[in-house]
């Protein structure tokens, strides 16, 4: 079964919220042959995810796709729901996750060290990906990403998640290492590891995308540090931000303290 629908509305974040530009969604519902029950769904969007995201913050950019036209109303016979439906915002967050996973899959390539993931060029300071990452790392961008991380994580044991985070951070403190919270496919995470290895700085890395509780850990990490972006770098038990951005961020920290000899000894 295929359903074509128009998505629009507002995400209630910040003082005025974020308005979504209307766009079309094609939903393919895969049904079980015997029962007719929906087994899973696939969503396709009329505009790319970066267009949707930029449209929330900069709706007047000339290169963005125009809003989808209104769909003429038509009468539909609806059966009475037999079970509680998921909140619309949860569906929205799950759909964004599907978009992100699809984007990673499409853009992935093998780097010079044989690692698979998004292009390393995206992690360069002057790239568009880096500029967008910095915009989304704080303020309304962080609030939006934290909202999505919370919805994707669903109900989880915050005490247990924070215990995992604290255990990883404490391991780095005990061993005189840097702690990384990372995604294996993220070019910023791989760049951070390359920089640390080049400087001879020991580090321990927790790969969130390889753990069953990775979504919960990311949501809890965002609440703890004010950033859901990865990598999230900890030195002596304190978050210094990401690779290129943060307070001060790993690149700037290494520039003023080569090898992190002072940072790891205090």
C-alpha positions, 0 to 999 in steps of 0.5 A: 500500500502506498500513501502520498501525503503532505507534511507541514507544521511546527516543532515546539522548540525555543521561544518561537518554535521551528516551522517545517516547510511543507513537503510531500512524503510517499509512504510505502506500507508493507503488509503481511499477506495473511493478516493484512497487518503493517509489518514495516514502512518506508518513507521517501521525501520530495526534498533532500533532508538538508533542504528540510533542515536549512528551511527551518532556519533560513526559509528564504535561501534562493536555492531551497525547493519551494513549499509543496502545494496544498493537497485538495481535501477528499472524504475518507472513511476512517475505521475506529482506532483499536490501539494507541497511535504513536505521537506525531513528533515521535514519527517525525523523529524516527523519519529523520533518523531514517533519512540520516541513515540513508544519507550516510549509506549513500555518501559512504566511501573508503578512506586512505586507511581503509575505514568506511564512512562519510568523506573525510573532506567533510571534516575540513574546517572550510567545508559546508558540512563543517559549517552546518555542524557548527551551526547545529552544535549549539543554541536552537540547533542543539535543541532540535538535535536533542529533541530528535535524540530523545525521541529516537532513544524512547524510554530508557534507563537514564541512570544506567545510561549515565553510569556507562558514560561515567564509566568510560570517562573515568576509565580515561581519567584513570589511564591518563587518556582522552575519552571519545564518544564516537560514530565509526562512520563519522569523518569528524570522529575519524579526524579526531582519532587521526590527530590524537594518534599523530600527536601520540596521545592515548585515547579510549573510544566508545562507538555509539553506533556499534552498541544496542544502547547507543541511542540512549547514550547519545541522548544522555550525553547530550543532556550532560554536555549540551551537545549531541554531535560526535565526537564528544571529547573529554580531557581529564573528565571534562568535555572540550567539545568536538573535533573542530568546534566546542570549548575549545574543541580538540583542534584548538586544544592541540594547537595550544597544548601539543600532545596534551602534555599539560592538559592530561597532567593537571 
